[in-house]
Amino acid sequence: MPFGVAKAPEWLQYVMDKILGRVPGQPAKSYYDDVQIPGTCWRRNWQDTVATLRELTRAGFMINLRKCQFLQPRCFLVGMEICRGSYRLAKKSLKRWVGAELPGTL
């Protein structure tokens, strides 16, 4: 990493954004090394997945296919549920906030 270990997460996110930005239509979203490719049509989603994997491998990333899940009806990322091409707050995340005490100071 060019800026040391402390800046590694930011650098990885920067690199992922640059690489995924080269995929036509920019269908993929990433959070560090987690990549999601939402869509409503499985055929188009598969084409986007292949294009994304191609760009990642072209950039030198190694893909562990055993850890990958393809064409899932829904997935979760940082408290958000991705389903049928849309993003919404996941119910399990919402439960943490409902009834939570408001902070006394800001």
Secondary structure, DSSP 8 states (H G I E B T S, - for coil): -TT-GGGHHHHHHHHHHHHHTTSTT---EEETTEEE---S-HHHHHHHHHHHHHHHHHTT----GGG---S-SEEEETTEEEETTEEEE-HHHHHHHTT----S--
